[in-house]
Amino acid sequence: MKDYATNPEPLIITPNGEAKMVVMDIAEYERQQETFALLKWVPLGQKELAQRRVSDMDAFFAEMDQQP
């Protein structure tokens, strides 16, 4: 554990030479989870772009300015 504090690289646990578990810093784990959550939006954006369900930036902000 002391070595991990000075070198917080993920630790891969490999019983019998096969990776079974990873131990990692909690802050890094949380950053990774946030990244995964954001990446889930990419296919949705690509689908909307393919369906031409987009608007230009000026029109979008003009519409937002009209919202109460």
N, CA, C and O atoms as a GROMACS GRO file, in nm:
protein
  272
    1MET      N    1   0.083  -0.119   0.000
    1MET     CA    2   0.000   0.000   0.000
    1MET      C    3   0.087   0.126   0.000
    1MET      O    4   0.054   0.224  -0.066
    2LYS      N    5   0.198   0.123   0.074
    2LYS     CA    6   0.287   0.238   0.077
    2LYS      C    7   0.346   0.265  -0.061
    2LYS      O    8   0.357   0.381  -0.102
    3ASP      N    9   0.383   0.160  -0.133
    3ASP     CA   10   0.435   0.179  -0.268
    3ASP      C   11   0.329   0.240  -0.360
    3ASP      O   12   0.362   0.321  -0.447
    4TYR      N   13   0.205   0.201  -0.342
    4TYR     CA   14   0.096   0.253  -0.425
    4TYR      C   15   0.078   0.403  -0.406
    4TYR      O   16   0.044   0.473  -0.500
    5ALA      N   17   0.100   0.452  -0.285
    5ALA     CA   18   0.085   0.595  -0.257
    5ALA      C   19   0.185   0.678  -0.336
    5ALA      O   20   0.155   0.792  -0.373
    6THR      N   21   0.302   0.625  -0.364
    6THR     CA   22   0.403   0.700  -0.439
    6THR      C   23   0.394   0.672  -0.588
    6THR      O   24   0.446   0.751  -0.668
    7ASN      N   25   0.331   0.564  -0.629
    7ASN     CA   26   0.316   0.529  -0.770
    7ASN      C   27   0.173   0.478  -0.792
    7ASN      O   28   0.150   0.357  -0.792
    8PRO      N   29   0.076   0.571  -0.809
    8PRO     CA   30  -0.066   0.530  -0.815
    8PRO      C   31  -0.112   0.473  -0.949
    8PRO      O   32  -0.226   0.496  -0.990
    9GLU      N   33  -0.026   0.400  -1.017
    9GLU     CA   34  -0.068   0.332  -1.140
    9GLU      C   35  -0.163   0.218  -1.104
    9GLU      O   36  -0.148   0.158  -0.997
   10PRO      N   37  -0.260   0.188  -1.190
   10PRO     CA   38  -0.348   0.075  -1.161
   10PRO      C   39  -0.268  -0.053  -1.140
   10PRO      O   40  -0.169  -0.078  -1.209
   11LEU      N   41  -0.310  -0.131  -1.046
   11LEU     CA   42  -0.245  -0.257  -1.012
   11LEU      C   43  -0.334  -0.370  -1.063
   11LEU      O   44  -0.449  -0.382  -1.022
   12ILE      N   45  -0.280  -0.452  -1.152
   12ILE     CA   46  -0.356  -0.564  -1.210
   12ILE      C   47  -0.321  -0.690  -1.132
   12ILE      O   48  -0.204  -0.728  -1.123
   13ILE      N   49  -0.422  -0.754  -1.077
   13ILE     CA   50  -0.403  -0.875  -0.998
   13ILE      C   51  -0.424  -0.994  -1.092
   13ILE      O   52  -0.528  -1.008  -1.155
   14THR      N   53  -0.322  -1.078  -1.099
   14THR     CA   54  -0.324  -1.188  -1.196
   14THR      C   55  -0.296  -1.323  -1.129
   14THR      O   56  -0.184  -1.372  -1.135
   15PRO      N   57  -0.396  -1.384  -1.067
   15PRO     CA   58  -0.373  -1.518  -1.015
   15PRO      C   59  -0.357  -1.617  -1.132
   15PRO      O   60  -0.434  -1.614  -1.228
   16ASN      N   61  -0.258  -1.701  -1.121
   16ASN     CA   62  -0.230  -1.801  -1.226
   16ASN      C   63  -0.205  -1.739  -1.363
   16ASN      O   64  -0.234  -1.800  -1.465
   17GLY      N   65  -0.152  -1.615  -1.365
   17GLY     CA   66  -0.116  -1.550  -1.490
   17GLY      C   67  -0.232  -1.492  -1.569
   17GLY      O   68  -0.212  -1.446  -1.681
   18GLU      N   69  -0.353  -1.493  -1.514
   18GLU     CA   70  -0.470  -1.440  -1.583
   18GLU      C   71  -0.524  -1.319  -1.508
   18GLU      O   72  -0.552  -1.328  -1.388
   19ALA      N   73  -0.539  -1.206  -1.577
   19ALA     CA   74  -0.589  -1.084  -1.513
   19ALA      C   75  -0.730  -1.108  -1.462
   19ALA      O   76  -0.818  -1.150  -1.536
   20LYS      N   77  -0.752  -1.079  -1.333
   20LYS     CA   78  -0.882  -1.101  -1.271
   20LYS      C   79  -0.938  -0.975  -1.205
   20LYS      O   80  -1.060  -0.962  -1.190
   21MET      N   81  -0.850  -0.883  -1.165
   21MET     CA   82  -0.897  -0.767  -1.090
   21MET      C   83  -0.798  -0.652  -1.109
   21MET      O   84  -0.679  -0.672  -1.132
   22VAL      N   85  -0.851  -0.529  -1.097
   22VAL     CA   86  -0.768  -0.410  -1.104
   22VAL      C   87  -0.793  -0.326  -0.980
   22VAL      O   88  -0.908  -0.302  -0.943
   23VAL      N   89  -0.687  -0.281  -0.916
   23VAL     CA   90  -0.696  -0.189  -0.804
   23VAL      C   91  -0.645  -0.055  -0.854
   23VAL      O   92  -0.535  -0.045  -0.908
   24MET      N   93  -0.728   0.050  -0.835
   24MET     CA   94  -0.686   0.181  -0.884
   24MET      C   95  -0.728   0.290  -0.787
   24MET      O   96  -0.815   0.271  -0.703
   25ASP      N   97  -0.663   0.404  -0.802
   25ASP     CA   98  -0.693   0.522  -0.722
   25ASP      C   99  -0.839   0.562  -0.742
   25ASP      O  100  -0.888   0.562  -0.855
   26ILE      N  101  -0.910   0.597  -0.635
   26ILE     CA  102  -1.053   0.629  -0.645
   26ILE      C  103  -1.078   0.752  -0.731
   26ILE      O  104  -1.177   0.756  -0.805
   27ALA      N  105  -0.991   0.851  -0.724
   27ALA     CA  106  -1.009   0.971  -0.806
   27ALA      C  107  -0.999   0.935  -0.955
   27ALA      O  108  -1.076   0.985  -1.036
   28GLU      N  109  -0.905   0.850  -0.989
   28GLU     CA  110  -0.890   0.806  -1.128
   28GLU      C  111  -1.011   0.724  -1.171
   28GLU      O  112  -1.059   0.739  -1.283
   29TYR      N  113  -1.060   0.639  -1.083
   29TYR     CA  114  -1.180   0.560  -1.112
   29TYR      C  115  -1.299   0.652  -1.141
   29TYR      O  116  -1.373   0.630  -1.237
   30GLU      N  117  -1.317   0.754  -1.059
   30GLU     CA  118  -1.429   0.847  -1.079
   30GLU      C  119  -1.415   0.923  -1.210
   30GLU      O  120  -1.513   0.943  -1.281
   31ARG      N  121  -1.293   0.967  -1.243
   31ARG     CA  122  -1.270   1.034  -1.372
   31ARG      C  123  -1.304   0.941  -1.487
   31ARG      O  124  -1.366   0.982  -1.585
   32GLN      N  125  -1.265   0.815  -1.474
   32GLN     CA  126  -1.292   0.717  -1.577
   32GLN      C  127  -1.443   0.696  -1.594
   32GLN      O  128  -1.491   0.686  -1.707
   33GLN      N  129  -1.516   0.689  -1.484
   33GLN     CA  130  -1.661   0.671  -1.491
   33GLN      C  131  -1.728   0.791  -1.557
   33GLN      O  132  -1.822   0.773  -1.635
   34GLU      N  133  -1.682   0.913  -1.527
   34GLU     CA  134  -1.736   1.033  -1.591
   34GLU      C  135  -1.710   1.030  -1.741
   34GLU      O  136  -1.797   1.067  -1.821
   35THR      N  137  -1.591   0.986  -1.780
   35THR     CA  138  -1.558   0.977  -1.922
   35THR      C  139  -1.649   0.877  -1.991
   35THR      O  140  -1.701   0.905  -2.099
   36PHE      N  141  -1.670   0.760  -1.930
   36PHE     CA  142  -1.759   0.660  -1.989
   36PHE      C  143  -1.901   0.714  -2.004
   36PHE      O  144  -1.967   0.689  -2.105
   37ALA      N  145  -1.948   0.788  -1.905
   37ALA     CA  146  -2.083   0.846  -1.911
   37ALA      C  147  -2.093   0.944  -2.028
   37ALA      O  148  -2.194   0.944  -2.100
   38LEU      N  149  -1.991   1.026  -2.047
   38LEU     CA  150  -1.993   1.121  -2.158
   38LEU      C  151  -1.986   1.051  -2.293
   38LEU      O  152  -2.049   1.094  -2.389
   39LEU      N  153  -1.910   0.944  -2.301
   39LEU     CA  154  -1.896   0.872  -2.427
   39LEU      C  155  -2.026   0.809  -2.472
   39LEU      O  156  -2.043   0.782  -2.591
   40LYS      N  157  -2.118   0.784  -2.381
   40LYS     CA  158  -2.247   0.727  -2.418
   40LYS      C  159  -2.328   0.825  -2.503
   40LYS      O  160  -2.418   0.783  -2.576
   41TRP      N  161  -2.297   0.954  -2.496
   41TRP     CA  162  -2.370   1.055  -2.573
   41TRP      C  163  -2.324   1.062  -2.718
   41TRP      O  164  -2.396   1.114  -2.803
   42VAL      N  165  -2.205   1.012  -2.748
   42VAL     CA  166  -2.150   1.022  -2.883
   42VAL      C  167  -2.239   0.955  -2.987
   42VAL      O  168  -2.270   1.018  -3.089
   43PRO      N  169  -2.282   0.830  -2.968
   43PRO     CA  170  -2.368   0.768  -3.070
   43PRO      C  171  -2.500   0.843  -3.089
   43PRO      O  172  -2.552   0.850  -3.201
   44LEU      N  173  -2.554   0.899  -2.982
   44LEU     CA  174  -2.678   0.976  -2.995
   44LEU      C  175  -2.656   1.098  -3.085
   44LEU      O  176  -2.738   1.128  -3.172
   45GLY      N  177  -2.547   1.167  -3.063
   45GLY     CA  178  -2.514   1.283  -3.146
   45GLY      C  179  -2.492   1.244  -3.291
   45GLY      O  180  -2.535   1.314  -3.382
   46GLN      N  181  -2.425   1.132  -3.312
   46GLN     CA  182  -2.402   1.085  -3.449
   46GLN      C  183  -2.533   1.050  -3.517
   46GLN      O  184  -2.551   1.077  -3.636
   47LYS      N  185  -2.624   0.989  -3.444
   47LYS     CA  186  -2.755   0.953  -3.500
   47LYS      C  187  -2.833   1.078  -3.538
   47LYS      O  188  -2.891   1.085  -3.647
   48GLU      N  189  -2.834   1.178  -3.450
   48GLU     CA  190  -2.906   1.302  -3.479
   48GLU      C  191  -2.842   1.374  -3.598
   48GLU      O  192  -2.913   1.433  -3.680
   49LEU      N  193  -2.711   1.371  -3.608
   49LEU     CA  194  -2.644   1.433  -3.722
   49LEU      C  195  -2.682   1.361  -3.851
   49LEU      O  196  -2.709   1.426  -3.952
   50ALA      N  197  -2.684   1.229  -3.849
   50ALA     CA  198  -2.721   1.151  -3.967
   50ALA      C  199  -2.866   1.178  -4.009
   50ALA      O  200  -2.898   1.176  -4.128
   51GLN      N  201  -2.952   1.205  -3.911
   51GLN     CA  202  -3.093   1.235  -3.940
   51GLN      C  203  -3.115   1.384  -3.969
   51GLN      O  204  -3.228   1.428  -3.987
   52ARG      N  205  -3.007   1.457  -3.972
   52ARG     CA  206  -3.011   1.603  -3.996
   52ARG      C  207  -3.095   1.676  -3.892
   52ARG      O  208  -3.157   1.778  -3.922
   53ARG      N  209  -3.095   1.624  -3.769
   53ARG     CA  210  -3.166   1.689  -3.659
   53ARG      C  211  -3.070   1.782  -3.585
   53ARG      O  212  -3.042   1.765  -3.467
   54VAL      N  213  -3.021   1.880  -3.660
   54VAL     CA  214  -2.925   1.976  -3.605
   54VAL      C  215  -2.972   2.116  -3.638
   54VAL      O  216  -3.054   2.136  -3.728
   55SER      N  217  -2.920   2.213  -3.565
   55SER     CA  218  -2.948   2.352  -3.599
   55SER      C  219  -2.818   2.430  -3.587
   55SER      O  220  -2.726   2.390  -3.516
   56ASP      N  221  -2.812   2.541  -3.657
   56ASP     CA  222  -2.688   2.615  -3.648
   56ASP      C  223  -2.682   2.690  -3.515
   56ASP      O  224  -2.785   2.714  -3.452
   57MET      N  225  -2.566   2.726  -3.474
   57MET     CA  226  -2.542   2.781  -3.342
   57MET      C  227  -2.623   2.909  -3.317
   57MET      O  228  -2.682   2.924  -3.210
   58ASP      N  229  -2.626   3.000  -3.414
   58ASP     CA  230  -2.700   3.125  -3.394
   58ASP      C  231  -2.849   3.100  -3.374
   58ASP      O  232  -2.912   3.163  -3.290
   59ALA      N  233  -2.906   3.007  -3.452
   59ALA     CA  234  -3.048   2.976  -3.438
   59ALA      C  235  -3.074   2.910  -3.303
   59ALA      O  236  -3.176   2.939  -3.239
   60PHE      N  237  -2.984   2.824  -3.259
   60PHE     CA  238  -3.000   2.758  -3.130
   60PHE      C  239  -3.002   2.859  -3.016
   60PHE      O  240  -3.090   2.855  -2.931
   61PHE      N  241  -2.904   2.952  -3.015
   61PHE     CA  242  -2.898   3.049  -2.907
   61PHE      C  243  -3.013   3.150  -2.914
   61PHE      O  244  -3.059   3.197  -2.811
   62ALA      N  245  -3.058   3.182  -3.033
   62ALA     CA  246  -3.174   3.270  -3.046
   62ALA      C  247  -3.297   3.203  -2.985
   62ALA      O  248  -3.376   3.267  -2.917
   63GLU      N  249  -3.313   3.075  -3.010
   63GLU     CA  250  -3.426   2.999  -2.952
   63GLU      C  251  -3.414   2.993  -2.800
   63GLU      O  252  -3.513   3.008  -2.730
   64MET      N  253  -3.294   2.972  -2.750
   64MET     CA  254  -3.274   2.965  -2.604
   64MET      C  255  -3.302   3.100  -2.540
   64MET      O  256  -3.354   3.106  -2.429
   65ASP      N  257  -3.270   3.208  -2.607
   65ASP     CA  258  -3.296   3.342  -2.554
   65ASP      C  259  -3.446   3.369  -2.542
   65ASP      O  260  -3.488   3.452  -2.461
   66GLN      N  261  -3.526   3.302  -2.622
   66GLN     CA  262  -3.670   3.322  -2.618
   66GLN      C  263  -3.738   3.242  -2.509
   66GLN      O  264  -3.855   3.266  -2.478
   67GLN      N  265  -3.667   3.146  -2.449
   67GLN     CA  266  -3.723   3.063  -2.343
   67GLN      C  267  -3.740   3.146  -2.215
   67GLN      O  268  -3.654   3.229  -2.184
   68PRO      N  269  -3.851   3.123  -2.141
   68PRO     CA  270  -3.871   3.199  -2.016
   68PRO      C  271  -3.771   3.164  -1.908
   68PRO      O  272  -3.775   3.220  -1.799
   0.00000   0.00000   0.00000
